[in-house]
Amino acid sequence: MTPLAADLLVLFHRDLRCFIREVEAFPDDATLWHTVPGISNSAGNLALHVAGNLSSFVGVALGGTGYQRHREQEFSQREGSRADVVAALEGAAREVEIGLKALTPESLAAPFPMEVGGLHLVTGRFLLHLASHLAFHLGQAGYLRRALTGNAASTGVLSIKELVP
């Protein structure tokens, strides 16, 4: 595995574990799907979106896995168990590992195998974008959990200590 891919794997795994902790911190399954006025996506939707996004762009596009994405459902689902959402995030972690292990120095420097947003981005740069995208939605989910529950306790999101093997 290339050094960049290895570093990205540590980062993706940390943030997916953090997202799992956020999901598990919701007091019950129903609250995971609630929002507040002005917010359209629940933490459950954000988690499913991240799982689908990473499984598709890293697992399928780079690792050739057979994952089938259901993007519309990521945003339209309004109920489900925390355990099922955690399973989706754990599945994304496996997909990411497969995709990153398939990378070579040449493939990291090459255009990403799929057009994204009408652009052909360099694979390494797009992977950095995906890591930022995950962290953005993780922060949204944590903030939403705190707003819905009134519980300001941290789940240890983005812990620097978790970057040390």
C-alpha positions in Angstrom: 0.0 0.0 0.0 1.3 3.5 -0.9 2.2 5.8 2.0 -0.7 8.1 1.1 -3.2 5.3 0.9 -2.0 4.0 4.3 -2.5 7.4 5.8 -5.9 7.8 4.2 -6.9 4.4 5.5 -6.0 5.4 9.1 -8.0 8.7 8.6 -11.0 7.0 7.1 -11.1 4.3 9.7 -10.8 6.8 12.5 -13.6 9.0 11.2 -15.9 6.0 10.4 -15.4 4.7 14.0 -16.2 8.2 15.3 -19.4 8.3 13.2 -20.3 4.9 14.7 -19.9 6.4 18.2 -22.1 9.3 17.2 -24.8 7.0 15.9 -24.6 4.9 19.1 -24.8 8.0 21.3 -28.3 8.7 20.1 -30.7 7.7 22.9 -32.9 5.5 20.7 -33.4 4.5 17.1 -36.2 7.1 16.4 -34.1 10.1 17.4 -31.4 9.2 14.9 -33.9 10.1 12.2 -35.1 13.4 13.7 -34.0 16.9 12.5 -34.5 20.4 13.8 -36.2 23.3 11.8 -34.1 24.3 8.8 -32.2 21.0 8.6 -33.4 18.5 6.1 -31.0 15.6 6.7 -31.0 13.5 9.9 -27.9 12.0 11.4 -29.2 8.7 10.1 -29.4 10.1 6.6 -25.9 11.6 6.9 -24.4 8.3 8.0 -26.1 6.4 5.2 -24.9 9.0 2.7 -21.3 8.8 3.9 -21.4 5.0 3.8 -22.8 4.9 0.3 -20.5 7.6 -0.9 -17.3 5.9 0.3 -18.5 2.4 -0.7 -19.2 3.7 -4.2 -16.2 6.0 -4.8 -13.6 4.0 -3.0 -14.8 0.5 -2.9 -16.3 0.2 -6.3 -14.4 2.7 -8.4 -10.9 1.9 -6.9 -11.3 -1.6 -5.5 -13.8 -3.2 -8.0 -16.2 -4.4 -5.2 -19.7 -5.3 -6.0 -21.3 -2.7 -3.8 -24.6 -1.4 -5.2 -25.4 2.2 -4.1 -28.9 3.5 -3.4 -28.2 7.2 -3.2 -31.9 8.3 -3.2 -32.6 6.1 -0.2 -29.6 7.6 1.7 -31.6 10.8 1.9 -35.2 9.5 1.8 -35.0 6.9 4.6 -36.8 8.1 7.7 -36.5 5.2 10.1 -34.3 2.2 10.9 -32.2 0.9 13.7 -29.0 2.3 14.9 -27.5 -1.2 14.5 -28.4 -1.2 10.8 -26.8 2.3 10.3 -23.7 1.1 12.2 -23.5 -2.0 10.0 -23.6 0.3 6.9 -20.7 2.4 8.3 -18.7 -0.8 9.1 -19.4 -2.0 5.6 -18.0 1.3 4.2 -14.8 0.8 6.3 -14.3 -2.6 4.6 -15.0 -1.1 1.1 -12.6 1.7 1.8 -9.8 -0.7 2.8 -10.3 -2.8 -0.4 -10.2 0.3 -2.6 -7.2 1.9 -0.9 -5.2 -1.4 -0.9 -5.7 -1.5 -4.7 -3.9 1.8 -5.3 -0.5 2.2 -6.8 1.6 5.4 -7.0 0.6 5.6 -10.6 -3.2 5.3 -9.9 -3.0 7.9 -7.2 -1.5 10.4 -9.7 -3.9 9.4 -12.5 -7.4 10.8 -13.1 -10.1 9.3 -10.9 -11.8 6.5 -12.9 -15.2 8.2 -12.7 -16.2 11.7 -13.7 -17.4 13.5 -10.5 -19.4 16.7 -10.8 -18.5 17.0 -14.4 -14.8 16.9 -13.5 -11.9 14.4 -13.9 -10.0 14.9 -10.7 -6.6 13.4 -9.8 -7.4 10.3 -7.6 -5.2 11.3 -4.7 -6.8 14.8 -4.5 -10.3 13.3 -4.8 -9.6 10.9 -1.9 -8.5 13.9 0.2 -11.8 15.5 -0.7 -13.7 12.4 0.4 -11.9 12.4 3.7 -13.0 16.1 4.2 -16.5 15.2 3.1 -16.7 12.5 5.7 -15.5 14.8 8.5 -17.9 17.5 7.4 -20.9 15.2 7.7 -19.6 13.7 11.0 -19.5 17.1 12.5 -23.1 17.8 11.3 -24.3 14.5 12.9 -22.6 15.4 16.2 -24.0 18.9 16.3 -27.5 17.5 15.4 -27.3 14.9 18.2 -26.4 17.6 20.7 -29.2 19.9 19.5 -31.8 17.1 19.6 -30.9 15.6 22.9 -29.5 18.5 24.8 -26.6 16.4 25.7 -23.3 18.2 25.0 -21.1 15.3 25.9 -18.4 14.6 23.3 -18.0 11.2 21.7 -14.3 11.8 21.1 -14.8 12.9 17.5 -11.6 13.4 15.4 -9.3 12.3 18.2 -5.6 12.9 17.3 -4.7 9.9 19.5 -6.7 7.6 17.2 -4.3 8.5 14.3 -1.4 6.6 16.1 -1.3 2.9 15.1 
